[in-house]
Amino acid sequence: MWPAAQAALCAPAPLFPKVTVLRERSPFRKKRQRVTQPTGLLMADSILILIPARMASTRLPGKPLADIAGRPMIVHVLDRAKESGLGPVYVATDSEEIAIAVAKAGGQAVMTRADHVSGSDRIFEAMEHIGAGADIIVNIQGDLPAIAPADIRAVLAPLADPAVDIATLAAQIRRQQERSDPNVVKVVGTPVANPPGPGRLRALYFTRATAPYGDGPLFHHIGLYAYRRAALERFVRLPASLLEQRERLEQLRGLEAGMRIDVVIVPSVPLGVDTPTDLEAARLMLARP
């Protein structure tokens, strides 16, 4: 961390609590986190949840701190992550404002560099600050204030298969206009036989186009990922791939490098907040009774 930022975050302040920024000690170094998983993961698997957040959004600047029902949006995401019960949760950010808001809500923040081009890069730096003891890293986008804790837990299921490197989520597209909307990322995959429960695909491609062609369901990709630690380390060291740059979808970097990504099909797509209209919808959805 830069000296100025470290001093600013750690100095006592009369108006704000001290921001929790993990440096040398880790919850995984002294004692490995043991969580009983309904998904078939071994109890020895330790899980770390990271929420990347930055203020510089093109369509909705400052959105992590946008007020929803009296609390910043990032705090809603933090609460949903904690409710999953999977393991420690940290917000990875380059913004002192976000870190202070997280600390005021009783959460923990890890300061990262400001020059990261993707959330994967940011959570990798945060993981290194926290410690690399976790077996599985869950990446939750900071603009999903209504994400269901059950969906966060569901993403772990494919990692019970040692052949899977990365797991993610999708939901069947129900609205006709979304089939051709380039802002709705589609996942093309082949079904994977698995025990009774949510459907599962092995991802073959992710695209903004309408795909696959012909009759049948299309699936809306949800940007929540669970990485094996080694897979995340490999992923962030890969160069940006041609298809990744063409589609502007970083997960294609993994597919082009031969990494296996499996997809759990969940009932619906959580509301993502990218525009002022989305923010108003989130406020209505999460309004206090």
C-alpha positions as CSV (number, residue, x, y, z in Angstrom):
1,M,0.0,0.0,0.0
2,W,1.2,3.5,-0.6
3,P,2.5,5.3,2.5
4,A,0.0,8.2,2.3
5,A,-3.0,5.9,1.9
6,Q,-1.7,3.6,4.7
7,A,-1.4,6.6,7.1
8,A,-4.8,8.0,6.1
9,L,-6.5,4.7,6.7
10,C,-4.8,3.8,10.0
11,A,-4.8,7.2,11.7
12,P,-7.5,7.7,14.4
13,A,-10.3,9.9,13.2
14,P,-13.2,11.3,15.2
15,L,-15.8,10.8,12.5
16,F,-15.0,7.4,11.0
17,P,-13.9,4.0,12.4
18,K,-10.5,2.7,11.5
19,V,-10.5,0.9,8.2
20,T,-9.5,-2.8,8.5
21,V,-6.8,-3.4,6.0
22,L,-5.1,-6.8,6.2
23,R,-1.3,-6.7,5.6
24,E,0.7,-9.6,7.1
25,R,-1.7,-11.7,9.1
26,S,-4.3,-13.9,7.5
27,P,-7.2,-15.9,8.9
28,F,-5.8,-18.8,6.8
29,R,-2.2,-18.8,8.2
30,K,-3.0,-19.6,11.8
31,K,-6.0,-21.8,11.2
32,R,-7.5,-23.0,8.0
33,Q,-11.1,-22.1,7.6
34,R,-13.3,-25.2,7.6
35,V,-16.8,-24.9,6.2
36,T,-19.2,-27.8,5.6
37,Q,-20.3,-27.5,2.0
38,P,-23.6,-29.0,0.7
39,T,-22.0,-29.0,-2.7
40,G,-19.6,-31.9,-2.2
41,L,-16.5,-29.9,-1.6
42,L,-14.1,-31.4,1.0
43,M,-14.3,-29.9,4.4
44,A,-10.6,-29.0,4.1
45,D,-11.3,-26.6,1.3
46,S,-11.0,-23.0,2.6
47,I,-13.0,-20.3,0.9
48,L,-12.3,-16.6,0.6
49,I,-14.9,-14.2,-0.8
50,L,-13.6,-11.0,-2.5
51,I,-15.7,-8.1,-3.8
52,P,-13.9,-5.8,-6.2
53,A,-15.1,-2.2,-6.1
54,R,-14.0,1.0,-7.7
55,M,-15.5,4.5,-8.0
56,A,-14.7,5.0,-11.7
57,S,-17.7,3.6,-13.4
58,T,-18.4,5.0,-16.9
59,R,-22.2,4.8,-16.8
60,L,-22.7,5.4,-13.1
61,P,-19.7,7.1,-11.4
62,G,-19.4,6.4,-7.7
63,K,-21.9,3.6,-7.8
64,P,-20.5,1.5,-4.9
65,L,-21.5,4.3,-2.6
66,A,-24.9,4.9,-4.2
67,D,-27.6,5.0,-1.5
68,I,-30.0,2.1,-1.5
69,A,-32.5,1.9,1.4
70,G,-30.2,4.1,3.6
71,R,-27.0,2.1,3.0
72,P,-24.3,2.2,0.3
73,M,-24.7,-0.4,-2.4
74,I,-21.4,-2.1,-1.6
75,V,-22.6,-2.7,1.9
76,H,-25.7,-4.6,0.5
77,V,-23.3,-6.8,-1.5
78,L,-21.1,-7.3,1.6
79,D,-24.2,-8.4,3.6
80,R,-25.3,-10.9,0.9
81,A,-21.8,-12.4,0.8
82,K,-21.7,-12.8,4.6
83,E,-25.1,-14.4,4.6
84,S,-23.7,-17.1,2.3
85,G,-21.8,-18.4,5.3
86,L,-18.9,-19.6,3.2
87,G,-16.0,-17.9,4.7
88,P,-14.2,-14.5,5.3
89,V,-15.4,-11.6,3.1
90,Y,-13.3,-8.6,2.0
91,V,-13.9,-5.7,-0.3
92,A,-11.0,-5.1,-2.6
93,T,-10.8,-1.4,-3.6
94,D,-8.5,1.4,-4.6
95,S,-10.8,4.0,-2.9
96,E,-10.5,5.2,0.6
97,E,-14.1,6.3,0.5
98,I,-15.3,2.8,-0.2
99,A,-12.9,1.4,2.5
100,I,-14.3,3.8,5.1
101,A,-17.9,2.9,4.2
102,V,-17.2,-0.8,4.5
103,A,-15.5,-0.3,7.9
104,K,-18.4,1.8,9.2
105,A,-20.7,-1.2,8.3
106,G,-18.4,-3.6,10.2
107,G,-16.8,-5.0,7.2
108,Q,-13.2,-5.4,6.1
109,A,-11.4,-3.8,3.1
110,V,-8.2,-4.4,1.4
111,M,-6.6,-1.5,-0.5
112,T,-5.3,-2.3,-4.0
113,R,-3.6,-0.4,-6.8
114,A,-5.7,1.9,-9.0
115,D,-4.4,0.7,-12.3
116,H,-6.1,-2.7,-12.5
117,V,-7.9,-3.3,-15.7
118,S,-10.2,-6.0,-14.4
119,G,-11.8,-7.3,-11.2
120,S,-9.8,-10.5,-11.5
121,D,-6.5,-8.6,-11.3
122,R,-7.8,-6.6,-8.3
123,I,-8.9,-9.7,-6.4
124,F,-5.6,-11.4,-7.1
125,E,-3.7,-8.5,-5.5
126,A,-6.1,-8.6,-2.6
127,M,-5.6,-12.3,-2.2
128,E,-1.9,-11.8,-2.0
129,H,-2.3,-9.1,0.7
130,I,-4.6,-11.4,2.7
131,G,-2.5,-14.6,2.2
132,A,-2.7,-17.4,-0.3
133,G,-4.0,-20.1,2.1
134,A,-7.5,-20.2,0.7
135,D,-8.2,-23.0,-1.7
136,I,-11.1,-21.3,-3.4
137,I,-11.6,-17.6,-4.2
138,V,-15.1,-16.4,-4.9
139,N,-15.4,-13.1,-6.9
140,I,-18.7,-11.3,-6.4
141,Q,-19.3,-8.1,-8.4
142,G,-19.8,-5.1,-6.3
143,D,-22.9,-4.0,-8.3
144,L,-25.2,-7.0,-7.3
145,P,-27.0,-5.7,-4.2
146,A,-29.7,-8.3,-4.5
147,I,-27.6,-11.4,-5.2
148,A,-29.1,-14.3,-3.3
149,P,-26.8,-16.0,-0.8
150,A,-28.0,-19.3,-2.1
151,D,-26.7,-18.4,-5.6
152,I,-23.3,-17.6,-4.1
153,R,-23.2,-21.0,-2.5
154,A,-24.4,-22.7,-5.7
155,V,-21.4,-21.5,-7.7
156,L,-19.1,-23.8,-5.7
157,A,-20.7,-27.1,-6.9
158,P,-18.6,-27.6,-10.1
159,L,-15.4,-27.3,-8.1
160,A,-16.2,-30.7,-6.5
161,D,-14.9,-32.0,-9.9
162,P,-11.1,-31.7,-9.9
163,A,-11.2,-31.2,-13.7
164,V,-12.9,-27.8,-13.3
165,D,-10.7,-24.7,-12.9
166,I,-13.4,-22.0,-12.7
167,A,-17.1,-22.0,-11.9
168,T,-19.7,-19.4,-12.7
169,L,-23.5,-18.9,-13.0
170,A,-26.1,-18.3,-15.6
171,A,-29.9,-18.2,-15.9
172,Q,-32.2,-19.0,-18.8
173,I,-33.2,-15.9,-20.8
174,R,-37.0,-15.4,-20.5
175,R,-37.4,-12.0,-22.2
176,Q,-37.2,-12.0,-26.0
177,Q,-35.4,-8.6,-26.2
178,E,-32.5,-10.0,-24.2
179,R,-31.7,-12.7,-26.8
180,S,-30.3,-10.0,-29.1
181,D,-29.1,-7.5,-26.6
182,P,-25.2,-7.2,-26.7
183,N,-25.2,-6.1,-23.1
184,V,-26.6,-9.5,-22.1
185,V,-23.6,-11.9,-22.3
186,K,-24.7,-15.4,-23.4
187,V,-22.9,-18.6,-22.4
188,V,-22.8,-21.5,-24.9
189,G,-22.2,-24.8,-23.2
190,T,-22.8,-28.5,-23.2
191,P,-24.7,-30.2,-20.4
192,V,-22.8,-31.9,-17.7
193,A,-24.3,-35.0,-16.0
194,N,-24.3,-34.3,-12.2
195,P,-26.3,-35.4,-9.1
196,P,-29.9,-34.1,-8.7
197,G,-29.9,-30.3,-8.3
198,P,-29.3,-27.3,-10.4
199,G,-28.5,-27.8,-14.1
200,R,-24.9,-27.5,-15.1
201,L,-23.0,-26.7,-18.4
202,R,-19.4,-26.9,-19.5
203,A,-18.7,-23.6,-21.1
204,L,-17.7,-23.7,-24.7
205,Y,-17.9,-19.9,-25.4
206,F,-19.2,-16.6,-24.0
207,T,-20.5,-14.0,-26.5
208,R,-22.5,-10.8,-26.8
209,A,-24.1,-12.2,-30.0
210,T,-27.3,-14.3,-30.1
211,A,-26.0,-17.8,-29.6
212,P,-26.4,-20.6,-30.1
213,Y,-28.4,-20.4,-33.3
214,G,-31.7,-22.2,-33.7
215,D,-34.5,-23.3,-31.3
216,G,-33.8,-23.9,-27.7
217,P,-32.9,-21.9,-24.6
218,L,-30.3,-19.2,-24.3
219,F,-28.5,-18.5,-21.1
220,H,-27.6,-15.2,-19.6
221,H,-24.2,-15.2,-17.9
222,I,-24.0,-13.9,-14.4
223,G,-20.6,-12.4,-13.4
224,L,-19.9,-14.3,-10.2
225,Y,-16.9,-16.6,-10.2
226,A,-15.3,-19.2,-8.0
227,Y,-11.7,-19.9,-8.8
228,R,-9.3,-22.6,-7.6
229,R,-6.4,-20.6,-6.2
230,A,-4.0,-22.0,-8.7
231,A,-6.4,-21.2,-11.5
232,L,-6.7,-17.6,-10.5
233,E,-2.9,-17.3,-10.3
234,R,-2.6,-18.7,-13.8
235,F,-5.5,-16.7,-15.2
236,V,-4.1,-13.3,-14.2
237,R,-0.7,-14.1,-15.6
238,L,-2.1,-15.0,-19.1
239,P,-1.9,-12.3,-21.8
240,A,-5.2,-10.9,-23.0
241,S,-6.5,-13.2,-25.8
242,L,-7.8,-12.2,-29.2
243,L,-11.4,-13.3,-28.5
244,E,-11.3,-11.6,-25.1
245,Q,-10.4,-8.3,-26.8
246,R,-12.9,-8.7,-29.6
247,E,-15.9,-9.6,-27.4
248,R,-14.6,-7.6,-24.4
249,L,-15.1,-10.6,-22.1
250,E,-12.2,-11.6,-20.0
251,Q,-13.4,-15.1,-19.2
252,L,-12.6,-16.0,-22.9
253,R,-8.9,-15.7,-21.9
254,G,-9.3,-18.8,-19.7
255,L,-11.2,-20.8,-22.4
256,E,-8.6,-19.9,-25.1
257,A,-5.9,-21.1,-22.7
258,G,-7.6,-24.4,-22.3
259,M,-9.0,-23.8,-18.8
260,R,-12.3,-25.5,-18.0
261,I,-15.2,-23.3,-16.9
262,D,-18.4,-24.9,-15.7
263,V,-21.7,-23.0,-15.3
264,V,-24.4,-23.6,-12.7
265,I,-27.9,-22.7,-13.9
266,V,-29.8,-20.7,-11.3
267,P,-33.5,-19.7,-11.4
268,S,-33.0,-16.0,-12.3
269,V,-30.5,-13.2,-13.0
270,P,-29.9,-10.9,-10.0
271,L,-30.3,-7.2,-10.7
272,G,-27.0,-5.6,-11.7
273,V,-26.7,-1.9,-11.2
274,D,-25.0,-0.3,-14.2
275,T,-27.2,2.8,-15.0
276,P,-29.3,5.3,-13.1
277,T,-32.4,3.3,-14.2
278,D,-30.9,0.1,-12.6
279,L,-30.2,2.1,-9.4
280,E,-33.8,3.2,-9.1
281,A,-35.0,-0.4,-9.7
282,A,-32.6,-1.6,-6.9
283,R,-34.0,1.1,-4.6
284,L,-37.6,-0.1,-5.2
285,M,-36.6,-3.7,-4.8
286,L,-34.7,-3.2,-1.5
287,A,-36.9,-0.4,-0.1
288,R,-37.4,-0.7,3.6
289,P,-40.9,-1.8,4.6
